[in-house]
Amino acid sequence: MPKLALAFLACVAGTVLVWFGLGRPQDVPGGLPSGEKLQCASYTPFREGETPAAFQVTRERLREDFALLSRQVGCIRIYSMKGMELIPEVAGEFGLGLIAGAWISRDDVDTENELRLVEGMAARYPDVVRAVLVGNEVLLRRERTAAQLLVYMQRVRERVEQPVSYGDVWDFWMQNPSIVDGADFVTIHLLPYWENDPTPVAGAIEAVQHAHDEIARTFPGKAILIGETGWPSEGRRREGAQPGRVSEALFVRGFVARAKEKGWHYNLIEAFDQPWKRGQEGAVGGYWGLFDASRKDKGVVSGPVSDLPEWKGLMGGAVLALAAGCALLRPRRASGVFAIGLSASTVLFHVHLMSLYSRSMPEAAWFGAQGLLSMGCAFALVGRSRSREQHAWHDTVLGWALVMAFAEVIGLVFDARYRHFPVAVFIVPAWGLLSMGLSTELWRSRGRVIGWAMLASVPLMLLQETLQNVQALAWSAVVAALAIGALRGGAQSSRMDASLASATTASAAAGAP
């Protein structure tokens, strides 16, 4: 009993330390001085569950948003005219300037409507609309040619008093220099996280500086607007580029300081998190805001920052789940206590990720099934520690956890860009397979095939992700443990079956008449 009590206390202490390490507020250098504002931030009025195809704009909503934003920014950028008619009037009430954008697409009718509306908005609100952007990343999406885009830009330039430009990734300005003839200034998007060669946050400001300097050399005498720059606060790591609230704060504060030093003009992406973007860009697309989708300040521009603000609640839930699991399952060994505690924390973290990453009910169901299987593996470990007997249902939960992990492996090898690394939820299944193996012939044969396939996939995945990606390295370690457990368990069980068969044969021979 004392050993179990000691194991329980050690597990509680470990749980507290892990969650504190994940969520502790960190001091980030820099910050927006009191009284100063960011120059500009991208704005869309969408609330939770809304998308560009279905949203509602009211004066009340806009006033709520602009009351928050006007404390930190002096200007907003919009990308389309659809449903945005009230924005310049309400923005003016809060002293916010506006960079108005017309959305250029393949559809000629929609494009013409956007151009007509942006021209009208610029004429109607000359004191609010500071500039007009004709199109956003049209060349990147390959929806129009540079020649077509230039015609649109020149048309708008003739019809509005404000300066006119076009926004795209800086590489596309370099590839299509002719469009500068239709621009009063060059608008470039600099997103070190999304570059083909992603830059870690520690080097991101220098990457921005390099791109800005290249554009300045290519288009001498043209003013430059950094039309989009920022860093995601959630999502999967890309090589050395790690999303997170602390990383976002580091980038934004460092960038703003460099912009002030160099006299850059800029617009941050973005004002509020946009969860709808997860459907296009994976989880990372939804979390670039200064505020989250529920309009809570993420602390990007000043003060200490936590990568997991919910850590105290999650920690409390993990401790309660540990206590409840021990009370219900009554483990007889310390390993059972640790299995319950590890499952409680990893499944709760997995559920937290589900709330951020899942984009549909099927995805939420997939997350949920993984969590249930992880809990089932913990129950199997506790049961095995009590009786040392392996039951058919143990193989069922361990086997299906292996299958789901293999599905994740296949996705990360062949369609990796927008997928995350489900490390936490498969730690307990890996432990279960390593310590218990698979005992039935059906699952042993499946396990051998899946195990070898998973081991073969690890170098393929790391070749894409590089050794800079610590999330990929952690996932590779879990995958290797799952695979070795499946292979090792099968081999052990086969030897055990052979030994049992030999003993039975010898016994039968000895007792034969």
FIDO-434135 format. One record per residue: residue in one letter; x, y, z of N, C-alpha, C in turn. Coordinates in pm, whole numbers, plus 32768, in hexadecimal, padded with zeros to 4 digits. Layout:
aXYZXYZXYZ ...
//
This chain:
m80507F868000800080008000805480808000 p80BE80868052811180FF804E814E81167FC5 k817480A97F7F81AF80B97EFA814A80F57E99 l80CE80C87EA1806680FE7E49804B81907E68 a804681B27EE98030823D7F1080A182967EDE l811B82647EEA818F82AF7EBA818982C07E22 a816282567DDC8154825E7D4A80EA82C47D23 f807A82C47D6E800F83247D50804183B37D63 l808683CD7DD380B884547DED811F847E7D84 a8175841F7D5D81D8843D7CF68193845E7C71 c812884167C5680DD842D7BD9809884B67BDB v806184DA7C4E8023855E7C5B808C85CC7C47 a80FF85BA7C87816A861E7C7B819986297BEA g81A985B77BA881D285B97B1C816C85FC7AC3 t80EC85E37ADE808086217A91808486B97A9E v809386E87B18809987787B31811087B67AE8 l818487767AF281FD87AD7AB381F187B27A1B v81B8874979E081AA8745794E814E87B4791D w80DA87C2795D807C8829792F80B388B5794A f80F788C679BA8136894879D6819F8968796B g81ED890479458251891978DD8214893D7858 l81A189037838815E892177B9811E89AC77B8 g80ED89D8782D809C8A52782D80D38AC87878 r81458ABC78BA81758B2B790D81878BAA78BA p815C8C1D78EC81718C9B78A482068CB87897 q822D8CE6782282BA8D02780682CC8D9677E5 d83378DCE781683588E5977F4838F8E5D7767 v83588EB6771783848EC8768D83BB8F56767F p84358F64764C846E8FEB76428420904575E3 g842F90C475F883EB912575A2835B913B75CE g830C91687573828091867591825E92127563 l81E19228754B81B292A9751A81B3930E758D p8200937A7581820293DF75EC8177941B7602 s815E9443767C80DD947F769D80C494F97645 g804D94FF760C8029957175B78045955C7524 e809694F7750180B294DB7475805294707440 k803F947173BB7FE8940F737B803093CB7308 l8005935372EB8032931072727FFA935C71FA q80449358718A801793A771187F92937570DF c7F8992F170C67F1192BD70827F079227709A a7E8D91F170927E77916170A07E0591357045 s7E1390BF700A7DA990896FB47D2C906D7007 y7CB990896FCC7C3C907970167BD390336FC1 t7B928FD06FFC7B168F976FC67AB48F8D703A p7A358FA7702279D48FAF7090799B8F2970BB f79D18EBA708879958E3770A379A18E107135 r79358DDD716C79368DA471F2793D8D0B71EA e793F8CCB725D794C8C39726378E38BF6720C g790F8B9E71B478B58B53715D78958B9770DB e78BB8C1670CA789F8C5F704E79138C506FEC t78F28C5B6F6B79548C506F0079398CBF6E9A p79928CD36E3979778D376DD278F78D1D6D84 a78CB8CA06D8478508C7E6D3C77D28C9B6D8C a77DE8CA46E0F77698CB96E6577928D026EE4 f77758D836EE977978DD16F6077368E476F6B q77398E846FE076DF8EF46FFA77328F6B702C v77148FE06FF77757905A702376EE90BC7057 t770090E970D276A6914D710C76FA91BD7148 r76BC9230715B770392A0719A7732927B7226 e76DF9232726E7702920E72F7778091B772FA r7785915572A277FB90FF729C787791507277 l786991A3721278DB91F271E6790B924F7255 r78AE928A729D78D692E5730B791E92987379 e78EE921F7397793391CC73FB79C291AF73CF d79D0918773507A559165731C7AB191DE7318 f7A7E924E72E67AD492C372D47AF593067359 a7A9D92F573BC7ABF932974417B3992E07479 l7B43925C74607BB9921174897C3392367435 l7C21923473B27C93924873587CCE92D47362 s7C7A933673737CAB93C073707D0B93DF73E3 r7D0C9388744A7D6C939C74B77DF99370748E q7E02931874297E8492E174047EB093037376 v7E52931F731B7E789338728F7E3993BB725E g7E7893F371F67E47947171C07E009462713C c7DFC93E771067DC793D3707F7DA39341706F i7D43932470177D20929A6FF87D2692856F61 r7D3F920A6F3A7D3D91E56EAC7CCE91816E95 i7C7C91956E2E7C1891346E077C3991016D7B y7C07908A6D5B7C3190466CE07BC590416C76 s7B4B905D6C9C7ADB90506C3F7A7290BA6C61 m7A1C90D36C0179AE91326C15792E90EE6C43 k7928906B6C3678AC90236C56788690346CE9 g781490726D0477E290836D8B782C90E96DDE m788591376DA278DB91916DEE78B092246DE6 e7836923D6DBA780C92C66DA0781193216E1B l77F792E86E9277F393396F0C787E93576F46 i78E2930F6F1A796493166F5C79A393A16F5B p79AB93E76EEB79EE946A6EF079A894CE6F4B e792494CC6F4E78DB952B6FA378F895107037 v78EF948F70607905946E70ED7999947B7111 a79F2945670B57A81946670CE7AA294F970E7 g7A629552709B7A7995E170AE7A5096117138 e79E895D5717079BB95FB71F67A2895E2725F f7A7D957E72457AE5955972A57B70958A727B g7B7395DF72177BF3961771EA7C4B95B571A1 l7C11954A716C7C5E94E671237C639507708F g7CDB950470567CE6950E6FC67CC694886F85 l7CB994866F017C90940D6EBA7CE093FD6E3A i7D1993866E287D4F935B6DA67CE493026D69 a7CA193326D037C3092EB6CC77C6292906C57 g7C3392146C577C5E91B46BF27BEB91816B9E a7C0591746B1C7BA591346AC07BD590A66AA6 w7B7C90456AB67BA18FB86AA27B968F976A0E i7C098F7669D27C0E8F5269457C118EBB693A s7BB48E8368EB7BAB8DF268DC7B9E8DCE6849 r7B878D4F682D7B738D2367A37AEE8D53676B d7A8F8D6D67C57A088D92679B7A068E25676F d79E88E3D66F079E98EC566BB797D8F1D66FA v79088EE46711789A8F33674A78BB8F5B67D9 d78E98EFC682A790D8F1C68B479808F8168BA t79E08F7068627A528FCB685F7A259059683D e79D0906767D9799E90EC67B47951912C6826 n790190DC686C78B4911168DC79119142694B e797A90F6696879DB911D69CE7A1F91A169A8 l7A4891AD692B7A8C922668FF7A2F929F690A r79B2928F68DF795292FD68E6793A93296976 l792D92C669D0791292E86A5C798A932B6A9F v7A0392FE6A827A77933B6AC37A8D93C96A90 e7A6F93DE6A127A79946669DB7A1394C26A1F g799B948D6A35793494DD6A78795894F96B09 m798D94966B5079B394A96BDC7A2295106BE9 a7A8495096B8E7AF3956A6B937AC295F86B7C a7A6096076B227A2B968D6B0579D496BF6B78 r798A96646BB8792A968C6C1F796E96A96CA5 y79DD96696CC07A1F967A6D427AB396A06D2F p7ACD97116CF37B5997366CD77BAC974E6D55 d7B6A976E6DC37BB597886E3F7BD697096E8C v7B95969B6E697BAC961C6EAF7C0095BE6E5A v7BDF95B26DDA7C2695586D807CAD95966D5B r7D1895556D897D9F958B6D737DDE95576CF3 a7DB894DF6CCB7DF194A26C537D9294366C21 v7DA4940E6BA47D5293A66B677DAD93396B31 l7D8F92BD6B547DD8924A6B207D7F91FE6ABF v7DB091F06A447D6591AC69DB7D95911B69D4 g7D5290C66A217D7490386A217DD290116A90 n7DC78F926AB87E1C8F5B6B217E488ECF6AF7 e7ECA8EBF6AE37F078E3E6AC07EC28DFB6A49 v7E998E4C69EA7E598E1869717EBE8DC8691E l7F388DFB69157FA08DB568C97FCA8D346910 l7FD18D3869937FF18CC069DF7F898C5369C6 r7F0A8C7969C17E9F8C1769AA7E8E8BF56916 r7ED68C3D68BF7ED18C28682E7E448C3C67F7 e7DFF8CA0682A7D768CBB67FB7D718D276790 r7DD98D7867857DE48DDC671B7E768DE866F1 t7E8C8E1966787F148E33664B7F408EBD667A a7FC28ED566747FF88F5866987FBF8FC5663D a7FAD8FA465BC7F789007655E7EE9902D6582 q7E968FCB65A47E0B8FE965CD7E09903D664C l7E5D901766AA7E63905F67297E8C90F16713 l7EEB910566BB7F19918D669F7EA991E36667 v7E5691AA66137DE391F465DD7D869220664D y7D6891C666A97D1091E867197D4D92576770 m7DCD924B678C7E1092AE67E07E0F9338679F q7E2C933C671E7E2E93BE66D97DA393FD66D2 r7D3E93A966C37CB493DD66C27C92941F6746 v7CAC93D867B47C8A940F68387CDE948B6855 r7D5A9487682C7DB494F868437D7F95796802 e7D3D956867917D0595DB674C7C869610678F r7C4495BD67E27BBF95E068157BBD960568A9 v7C2C95F168EF7C2C9616697D7C9E96776998 e7C8F96C16A057CF597226A2B7D6396E26A80 q7D4396766AC67DA296356B207E0C95E86AD0 p7E8095D06B0D7EE6957D6ACC7EB594ED6ABD v7EE394AC6A517EB294276A2C7F2793C56A27 s7F0D93496A507F7292E16A497F2D92596A3C y7F7F91F06A487F5191656A417FA191156AA7 g7F6090BB6AF17FA590706B5A7FC48FE26B33 d80438FBA6B4380698F2F6B2880EC8F106B6F v81098E8E6B7681878E5F6BAE81F98EA26B62 w82628EC76BA882CB8F196B6A83098ED76AF0 d83128E516AF0834A8E0B6A7C82FD8E2969FC f827A8E3A6A0882298E4D699082388ED96957 w825D8F3969A782838FBD697283068FAF6924 m83638F5F695883E28F4B691483CE8F04688D q836F8EA5688B83558E59681283028EA667AB n82B78F0B67D8825C8F57678082748FEE6791 p82EB901D6771830990AB678A82B6910D6739 s827590DD66CF82279137667981B1917766C3 i817E9134672C8108916A676F812791EA67BD v81A6920867CF81C992826818819B92FD67CB d818692F067488158936266F880CB938F671F g807F933667607FF8935B678B7FF0937C681E a8064938368628064939468F480A69417691D d80699459697D80A894CE69BA810E94A46A23 f80FC942C6A5B815A93F46ABB8155935C6AB1 v81B993196AE281C392876ADA8195924B6B5E t813591EE6B57810091AE6BD0812C911C6BD1 i818090FA6C3381BA90736C38818E902A6CB7 h81818FA76CAC815F8F516D1D81DC8F046D47 l82028F136DC4827B8ED56DF982558E7E6E71 l824C8DFD6E5982208D9E6EC1828A8D316ECE p82EE8D476F24835C8CE66F2F83308C586F4D y82C28C476F9782918BC06FB6826A8B766F36 w822D8BBE6ED481F68B7D6E5E82588B786DE9 e82CF8BAD6DF8832E8BA76D8A834C8B156D65 n83758B006CE8839B8A786CBE840C8A416D16 d84618A9B6D4484C98A776DA484A78AC06E26 p84578A836E7D84268ACB6EF484998AFA6F4D t84848B6F6F8984E98BA96FE184BD8B9F7072 p85128B6D70CC84F08B70715C84DA8C007189 v848C8C0F71F384688C97721E84E48CE87243 a854D8CA6727085C78CEF729686068D367220 g85F38D0271A6862C8D41713085C78D8370D6 a85488D8A710484DC8DB870AD84E78E4D708A i85128EA070E8851C8F3070CC85878F487061 e85F48EFF7068865C8F0E7003862A8EDF6F7B a85D68E776F78859B8E496EFA85418EB56EBE v84F48EF76F13849F8F666EE584F78FD86EB0 q85608FF76EF985BC90626ECE85F790436E44 h86218FC66E32865C8F9D6DB185F98FB16D3E a857C8F816D5185188F8C6CE784F8901E6CCA h84E9906F6D3384CC90FE6D20853C91426CD1 d85B891206CF1862A915C6CAB862D91326C18 e860A90B26BFC860790836B73859E90CF6B20 i852A90E56B5B84C1912E6B1584EB91BF6AFE a852991FB6B62855792866B5385BD92936AE3 r8616922F6AD3867992336A678637921B69DF t85D191C769DD858F91A6695F85399219692D f84FA9262698984A092CF696484CF935169A5 p853F9385697B857593FE69BB8516947569AB g850A94C06A1684B595376A128424951C6A32 k83FA949C6A38836F947B6A59836194686AF0 a82F994A46B2882DA948C6BB582AF93FA6BC5 i82CB93C36C3A82AC93366C568250932D6CCF l81E692DF6CC3819092BB6D3381A092266D4C i81C692006DC581C191736DEA812E91566E08 g80EA911E6DA7805891106DAE802990A26E0A e8080903E6E2080628FD46E8080E58FA46EBE t80E88F9E6F3F81518F576F86811C8F31700F g81528EC6704881228E9870C981588E0D70E6 w81208DD0714D814D8D4B717780D78D0271B6 p80C58C80719980528C3671D180668C117263 s7FF98C1172AE7FFF8BEE733C7FDA8B5D7358 e7FA98B1572F37F888A8773027FA88A42727F g7FB889BD72857FC98971720B8047891D720B r805D88DB719C80CE887F7190814E88CC7173 r81BC8892719D824088CA7184826788AC70F3 r82AB890A70B482E588F6702F837C89067039 e83C28898702D845388967040847488DC70C5 g84B9894E70C384DA89917141847789FB716B a840C8A0D711E83AA8A77713A833C8A417194 q833C8A6A721382E08A36727882728A9B7296 p81F28A79727B81868AD072A5817A8AD5733D g81398B3B737081238B4A73FF810D8BDC7422 r80C88BF2748E80AE8C7D74B7812F8CC674DC v818B8C7F751C820B8CBE753E82578CE174BE s82578C84745D829A8C9F73DE82588D137394 e81D38D197398818D8D87735781B48E0D7396 a81B88E10741B81DE8E8B7460826F8EB17440 l82CA8E4E743E83558E69741C83608EA77391 f83188E6D733183218EA072A982E68F2C729E v826A8F3D72CE82278FBE72BD8274902E7303 r82A09015737D82E9907E73C5836E909D7382 g83B2903573548430904C730D841B90927289 f83B2906B7243839790AB71C28372913E71D3 v831C915B723282F191E67247836A923E726A a83C4920972BC843D925572DF8492926D7262 r84A29208720C84F19218719284AC927A7132 a84289270712783DE92CA70CF83EE935C70FC k83EB9371717E83FE93F971B3848B942C7195 e84EC93D271A4857893F8718A858E941970F6 k855193CA709E856993D9700E850594366FC8 g849B945B700F843694B06FD083DD94646F6F w83C793E26F88837193916F3182DE93B36F48 h829093A16EDE81FD93A56EE781CC93156EE6 y816B92F56F3D814692686F4A80B592566F72 n808791DC6F56800491AC6F838019911F6FB8 l7FF0910670347FFD908170707F86902A704A i7FA08FAA70397F348F4B70287F2D8EF770A8 e7EC78F0570FB7E538F5570E07E148F837163 a7DA38FC7715C7D668FFD71D67D2F8F8D722F f7CDB8F3871F77C998ECD72437CB58E467203 d7CC38DDF72567CD08D5772217C5A8D3771C6 q7C748CE9715E7C0D8CC570FC7C078C2C70ED p7BBE8BE771477BBB8B5471427B8D8B1B70BD w7B3F8B6570707B108B316FEF7B858B136F90 k7BF58B566FA27C688B406F4A7CA78AB76F5D r7C858A726FC97CBB89EB6FDD7C96898E6F6B g7C2189A96F2C7BF689566EBD7C4F89626E44 q7C9589D46E347CEC89EA6DC17D7F89D36DE2 e7DA789F16E5D7E3689F36E7E7E5B89936EEF g7DFF893F6F1B7E1A88EE6F907E0A8941700E a7E22890270807E09894571017E4F89CB710B v7EC989D270D67F198A4C70E67ED68AC570A9 g7E838AB270427E458B236FFF7DE78B747054 g7DB48B3770BE7D4E8B7C710D7D818BD2717E y7E078BDB71907E398C16720D7EAD8C7771F7 w7E908CE571B27EF58D4D719A7ECD8DD171DC g7E638DD3722A7E2B8E50725A7E718E8C72D3 l7E5D8F0E72E47E848F5173607E228F2C73CE f7DA78F1073A67D3D8EE374017D0D8E5B73D0 d7CD78E08742A7CA18D8873FD7C158D9E73C3 a7BD78D3373947B568D3F73507AE88D7273AB s7AF68D5D742E7A928D8F748D7AB48E1C74BD r7B168E5A747B7B3C8EE674947B898EF97517 k7BCE8E9275477C268E9F75BA7CB38EC3758C d7CEF8F2375CF7D768F4F75AD7DD98EDD75C8 k7E2D8EBB75677E8E8E4F75767F128E7F75B2 g7F1B8EFF75D17F948F32760F800A8F3C75B1 v7FEF8F4B7530805A8F4A74CD80B38FC474D8 v807A903974F580C990B474EA810990E1756D s80E090AB75DF811E90D6765C8104907076CB g815E906F772F814D901B77A5817A8F8C7792 p817A8F3C77FF819C8EAE77F781378E6277A0 v81648DF2776781118DA5770A81178D12772F s80A48CCF7728809D8C3F774080788BF876BF d80BF8B8C76A1809A8B3A762D801C8AE87645 l7FF58AD876C37F7E8A8A76E47F358ACE7758 p7EE98B38773A7EA78B8377A57E488B2E77FA e7E178AC077C17DB88A6978087DFD8A037861 w7E7E8A1178787ECA89A578B87E9889837944 k7E6A89E679907E3E89C87A197DC289707A19 g7D62898F79C27CEB893C79BA7D0988B07989 l7D6288A579257D88882178F27DD587D2795C m7E2B881679A57E7587D37A107E15879F7A7B g7DB587F17AA37D5487C57B077D03874F7AD5 g7CDB87527A577C9186E37A1D7CE386637A1A a7D66866F79FD7DBC85F979F97DCD85BC7A83 v7DDC86107AE97DEB85DD7B727D6A85987B9F l7CF785D67B817C7785987BA47C6385137B5B a7C88850F7ADA7C7B84927A8E7CD784277AC6 l7D4D844E7AF07DAA83EF7B2F7D6C83B57BAF a7D38840D7C047CFD83DF7C827C8483857C69 a7C2E83AE7C0B7BB7835E7BED7BDD82D77BB1 g7C4082D87B577C6B825A7B1B7CA481FA7B81 c7CF3822D7BDE7D2D81D77C457CBF81A07CA2 a7C5B81F57CC17BEF81C87D187B9B815C7CD6 l7B8481687C537B2E81097C0D7B7880897BE7 l7BF280967BB87C3A80217B847C8E7FDA7BED r7CAE801F7C5A7CFA7FE57CC97D797F9C7C9A p7DD57FE57C5E7E517FA37C337E9E7F6D7CAB r7EE17EFD7C987F2B7EBD7D057FC37ED47CFA r7FED7F127C8C807A7F2E7C7A808C7FC07C50 a81047FF37C688121807D7C44811180937BAD s8131802E7B5D8124803D7ACC8094805B7AA4 g803380207AEC7FA6803C7AD07F8280CD7AEE v7FB681007B5D7F9E818E7B817FD881E97B16 f805281CB7AEA8092821F7A858048821879FF a801381A279DF7FC7819479627F4A81EC7965 i7F0581ED79D67E8D824179E47EB282D579DB g7F1B82FC7A237F4483897A217F7083B77998 l7FBE836579537FED838A78CE7F798393786C s7F1E833478757EA98339781D7E5383B57838 a7E4183D878B67DEF844D78D87E2784CA7897 s7EA984E078A37EE5855A786D7EEA855977D5 t7F1284E9779A7F2184E677087E9984EE76C3 v7E3484AE76FA7DB084B576BC7D74854176CA l7D86857F773E7D548608774E7D9A866876EE f7E1D865876DE7E6586AC767D7E32869275F0 h7E17861575D17DE085EF754F7D5786307538 v7D048631759E7C81867275937C918708757D h7CF2874575C17D0F87D375AB7D3587EB7519 l7D8B879674E27DB287A574567D39879073FA m7CE18734741F7C69871D73CF7C17879D73C2 s7C0C87E9742E7BBF886574297BFE88CB73CD l7C8188C273BA7CC8892173647CD188F172D3 y7CE6886F72C27D0B883C723F7C98880371ED s7C3787C4722E7BD0877E71E17B7787E27198 r7B5D87C471197B14882170C37A8787F170A0 s7A65877970CC79E3874070A879C086D5710E m794586A77109791A863C7162796885BB714A p7981859270CE79D3851970BB7A5F852770F7 e7A9D859C70EB7B2185AE71277B1985A971BF a7AB185E771F87A9F85E1728A7A89855172B7 a7A3E850472687A278477728A7AAA84287284 w7AFE844772237B81840572187BD784237292 f7BDB84A372B97C2384C973337BEB847D73AB g7B65847B73B57B25843A74267B4583A6742D a7B44836273BB7B6282D273B87BF182B973E6 q7C4E831073BD7CD8830073EA7CE3830F7482 g7C9D837074B97C9F838475497C65830D7594 l7BF782D675637BBA826275A47C1681E8759E l7C5881D4752D7CB5816475237D2C81757581 s7D5D81EF758F7DCB820775ED7D9F81E5767B m7D26820D76A07CF281EB77257CE381537733 g7CB4811176C97CA7808076CE7D2C803B76E2 c7D96807276A37E1C803976B67E4A804A7747 a7E2880BC77847E4A80D178117E01806C7869 f7D818052784D7D367FEF789A7D757F64788B a7DA37F4678107DE37EC577F97E647EB9784B l7EB27F2478507F2D7F23789E7F117F0E7933 v7EA87F5179647E847F4079F17E577EB07A0B g7E027E7B79B37DD37DF279C47E457D8E79BF r7EA37DA479627F157D4779577F6D7D4F79D4 s7F7A7DC77A0C7FCE7DD47A847F8D7D927AFD r7F097D827AF97EC47D427B6A7EC97CAB7B62 s7EB17C727AEB7EA37BE07AE17F0B7B9D7A89 r7F567BEE7A3E7FB97BBB79DF7F797B627974 e7EF77B6C79657EB37B2278FB7E937B827887 q7EA27B50780E7E837BA177997E047B6B775A h7DA27BC3774E7D207B9B771A7D117BC67688 a7CAE7B8E76457C987BAF75B87C7E7C4375A3 w7C377C8276037C187D1175F17C957D6775FB h7CFC7D3776417D7B7D8076447DB37D8C75B6 d7DB37D1C756F7DE37D1F74E57D8D7D7B748F t7D0C7D7D74A97CB37DCF74587CD67E637463 v7CE57E9574DE7D027F2574ED7D907F4574BE l7DF17EED74DF7E7A7F0574B27E847EFE741A g7E407E9B73E07E457E8A734F7E077EFD7304 w7D927F2A73317D517F9972EB7D9B801D7301 a7DDA802C73757E2F80A273887EA280A07324 l7EDC8029730D7F47801C72AB7F15803E721E v7EA0801171FD7E66802F71797E5180C57167 m7E1C810871CD7E04819871C27E8781E571B9 a7EEB81B872037F6F81F871FA7FA881E7716D f7F95817071337FC6815770AC7F8181B37047 a7EFF81CA70597EB8822670017EF382B3700A e7F1782DE70837F56836170947FDF83637050 v802982F6705B80AD82ED701C80A082FC6F84 i804282B56F49802E82BC6EB7800D834C6E8D g7FB6838D6EDA7F9384176EBA800B84746EC0 l806084616F2480D484B96F348142849B6ED0 v814184276E9381A384096E2A8174843E6DA3 f80F2842F6D8380C2844F6CFD807384D26CF3 d804785096D627FF885866D5E801385D36DDF a809085FE6DF080BE862B6E7380A286BD6E92 r809687136E2F809E87A36E45803E87D86EAF y7FC387A66EB17F5F87DC6F0C7F3A877D6F7D r7F8A87146F937F6C86B46FFC7FC386CD7076 h7F8E86AE70EC7FDC86BF7166801886397190 f806C863E71F580AF85C77229806B859E72AB p801E853072AA7FCE850B7320802084C17388 v8088850173B980E884BE741280A584907493 a806284EE74D7803484D4755F7FD8845B7568 v7F768452750F7F0E83ED751F7F3F835F7504 f7FB4835174C47FE682CA74A7805882A07503 i807682EF756B80E082C875C880B5824E761A v803C8250764F800E81DD769F7FFF81607649 p7FC4816675D07FC380EE757C804F80B8755E a80B08112754A813980E37533816E809775AC w815580CD7622817D8089769E8139800076A6 g80B87FFE7688806E7F80768F80A67F177631 l80C57F3F75B580FB7EDE755681867EAE757D l81D97F0A75B0825F7EE375D9825D7E82764F s82007E9976AB82007E47772481A97DCA7718 m81427DCE76C380E47D5E76BC80EB7D127638 g81067D5A75CC81047D19754A80787CF2751F l806F7CA674B47FF07C7574807FF07BDD748C s7F877BA774C87F8A7B1974ED7F3F7ABE748D t7EDA7AF174477E8D7A9973EE7ECD7A957364 e7EBB7A2473207EFB7A12729D7ECB7A7A7238 l7E4A7A9C723B7E157AFF71DE7E5E7B8471EC w7E6A7BB572667EAA7C37727B7F417C2D726F r7F7C7BB8728E800D7BAA727B80317BB871E8 s7FE57B78719180027B7F71017FEE7C0C70CC r7F837C4D70F87F6D7CD870D07FDC7D327106 g80007D1B718380647D6E71C380EB7D67717D r81107CEF714B818F7CE2710681917D367086 v81247D30703B811D7D7D6FBE81207E136FDB i80CB7E3E703780C37ECC705781457EFE7095 g817F7EAE70ED81FB7ED6712F826B7EF270CD w82827E94706E82ED7EAA700C82CD7F226FB3 a824E7F326F8E82297FA56F3A824080296F83 m8222802C7005823680A6705382CB80C77061 l831D8062707A83AD807A708383E580AE7000 a83B380786F9183E380A66F0E83B881366EF1 s834A81616F2E831781E86F12836482566F5B v83A682346FC983E8829B701B844F82EB6FCB p84AD82AC6F84850C82FD6F3884CB834F6EC9 l846083196E8C841983656E2583DD83E56E5F m83A583DA6ED6836A844F6F1783D584B46F3E l844284846F7984AB84DF6FA684F185216F30 l84F384DD6EBE852D85196E4684DF85966E1E q845C85926E2F840986076E10841286726E7C e841186466EF9840586A56F67848C86E06F92 t84F8869B6F78858186B96FA2859186A17038 l860F86967061862C867C70EE861886F77145 q85F9876A710985D987E27158855087D97199 n84FA878371648470877D719384678720720C v8467875B72838465870A72FD83E086C1730E q837386FA72D982F486B272DE82FD8633728A a833B863C7215834C85C671C083A785607201 l840F858E724584698532728B842084EA72FD a83D085337348838484F573B583208490737D w82DD84B37311827E845772D382C683DA729E s833D83EE7265838A837C723483AD831D72A6 a83CF8354731A83EF8300738D837582B073B9 v830082EF73BC828582A973E28263823E737B v8270826072FB825481FF729082B18187729B a833281A272B48392813472C2836D80DC7338 a8344811973A7831D80CA741D82A2807573FE l824080AD73BA81C98060739481EF7FE9733B a8244800572D8826A7F9D727982BB7F2F72BE i831C7F57730F836E7EF3735583197EA173B5 g82BA7EE373F882607E997451820E7E337406 a81DD7E5A738E818F7DFB733F81E57D867311 l825F7DA372E382B77D3972B282EC7CE37324 r83187D26738F83507CDE740182E57C897446 g826E7CC0745582017C76749381DE7BFA7444 g81DC7C0873BD81BD7B96736A82257B297376 a82A37B517378830F7AEE738283097AA77408 q82F37AF5747582EB7ABA74FA82787A577502 s82047A8074CE818F7A2A74D581A579AA7485 s81EA79B874118203794273BF825C78E07409 r82C57915744B831D78BE749982D1787D750C m827778CE754B8229789875BB81CD78287589 d818E783C7514813777D574DC8188775774BB a8201776B7483825476F77460827D76AA74DD s82A376F5754682CA76B575C58255766875FF l81DE76A775FA816776667630814775E775E1 a815775EE755E813A757A750A819C75087527 s821D752C7539828374C775598266748475DE a824174D776418224749F76C581AB744376BF t8148746A767380CF7418766780F073927624 t8143739975BA8169731F757381B772C175CE a821672FB7619826872A976758212726876DF s81B172B87712815A7284777B810472127745 a80D4722676CC807F71BE769080CF713E7677 a814D7153764781A270DE762D81C1709176AC a81DB70DD771781FE709D77968189704D77CE g810F707B77B3809C703777ED805B6FD3778E a80986FBE7716805A6F6276B580696ED176E2 p800A6E7D76C880136DEF76F180766DA4769A 
//
